Amino acid sequence: SRVAAKFGENLRLAVFRQVVSFSGSEFNTFSTASLITRCTNDIQQIQMLVVMLLRMVLYAPILGIGALLKIGGSGMMWVIGLAVLCIVCIIIFLLIFAMPKFNKLQKMIDKINLVSREILTGIPVIRAFSRERHEEKRFDKANVELTKTNLFVNRTMTLMMPLMTFIMNGVSLLIIWVGADLIDGGTMQVGDLMAFIQYSMMIIMSFLMLSMTSIMLPRAWVAAKRVAAVLNTENSIREVETGKPFDETKKGTVEFRDVSFRYPNAEENVIEHISFTAGRGETTAFIGATGAGKSTLINLIPRFYDVTEGQILVDGVDVREVKLADLRDRIGLVPQKGVLFSGTIAENLRWGNPDATDAEIEDACKQACADEFIERFPDKYQTHIEQGGNNVSGGQKQRLCIARALLKKPRILILDDSTSAVDTATDAKIRHSFAEKIPGTTVFIIAQRISSVENADKVLVLDNGRVSGFDTPANLLKTNAIYQDVYNSQTKVPATLMRREGRHNGTAA
């Protein structure tokens, strides 16, 4: 048990390390629910098999071989051979029927984990649309399918024990039948017959022990293949053994050189022929329609994906030629969906800088305008954050994520639509704070609001993955149709709205 538990621990750690190292491409191959099942249920099946192997498979051959040596040369050895042949045939027959179901069984566990996870994380939306009954039926369907598969497998495998008992008792009868004839002919003594029966039972018992293991073997084998699939998956992000040093004369510079990218197994590029340079301390904004490739473009800088064509240079060096840890140490990222972990506010903020002082934490929160609500909490920076940050609002979560990134003091700060849940006034305060407090940091902003990008040094307009324009906001407002449309839609009152207001006030529009 100790050996198997340690084996399971090491295997879980190996799988978890492999999963943590995956890039976005690998996460698209394995679903989150499946990875959770492989780290828990699948490894548990393998661990149980290891226990059985050490307890029975090592013991059974000693018992069987010892008994076989004792009765070697007897005239009734054919009886033992017949019994063993019957046992092997039964095991093979059952495995042929059960093996496909074991594979299906683990996929069913994946499915029920997936459904459970979706329902539990989406409870507010489910309640808002009164879909509780529908989701109950969806869960029940997955549950019933798993139960049916489990029943088939268990019923099939439980046939083994009565069949083995029948063989064992049948062998006893056959030995007595044949032995009685030999005793009657004077070629065997009664004591020899009794000894033969005892040794025969030892041999058959050893095979019964092996058959017990064979019940667990198919499911563990399927689980082992699923775990091996994770461990054998090659990471598409290959790290160099010896990374190049960054060029300190180009500190904070990011350059895209004719960059194109397509997702694995996709037929078309998401972005094509992107070229621009962001200098140290400059703020570069990205704007475009939903699906234009803004977030994809940003995710290429910290190498969440590798470019399909072209080069991305950070501090004058291709990101593929430097150590991942060195590259990401220079980057502060605030993702589109803010992520907080269970623990205190201070513990969450120190993800960006474990050695940060209380004064540095407070300063970062002031820059992100997070101090406004933190000071209202009774425990202030020691306030406990629940799993997923469920006890803070969306805007509060985003501001905490911005403070966490600022606390890292990065050379490059990436804000992926990270103020979408923040009011306009607070958004303006945060941008003003950036200009004053981190003037030497290169900032990339993805935003839907014109007010969030109009003070940027340069704005890159994306249209279906291609550059439609790259210039200052003032120049784009004169020359770029897409930027003009976005600007007008947010700053000018539509004529239809003015007519409605006119009718409401009783005046001509």
Salt bridges, closest charged atoms under 4 A:
GLU9 OE1 - LYS6 NZ 3.37
ASP42 OD2 - ARG226 NE 2.56
ASP110 OD1 - ARG226 NH2 2.89
GLU118 OE1 - ARG138 NH2 3.10
GLU135 OE2 - HIS134 ND1 3.18
GLU135 OE1 - ARG138 NH2 3.01
GLU136 OE1 - ARG133 NE 3.81
GLU234 OE1 - ARG238 NH2 2.81
GLU248 OE2 - ARG330 NH2 3.61
GLU248 OE1 - ARG411 NH2 3.12
GLU255 OE2 - ARG257 NE 2.96
ASP258 OD1 - HIS273 ND1 2.87
GLU272 OE1 - ARG466 NH2 2.66
ASP306 OD2 - ARG303 NH2 2.76
ASP315 OD2 - ARG330 NH1 2.49
ASP315 OD2 - ARG411 NH1 2.75
ASP318 OD2 - ARG320 NH2 3.13
GLU321 OE1 - LYS244 NZ 2.91
ASP358 OD1 - ARG350 NH2 2.99
GLU360 OE2 - LYS409 NZ 2.94
GLU372 OE1 - ARG399 NH1 3.65
GLU372 OE2 - LYS429 NZ 3.72
ASP427 OD1 - ARG431 NE 3.58
ASP427 OD2 - ARG449 NH1 3.24
GLU436 OE2 - HIS432 NE2 3.15
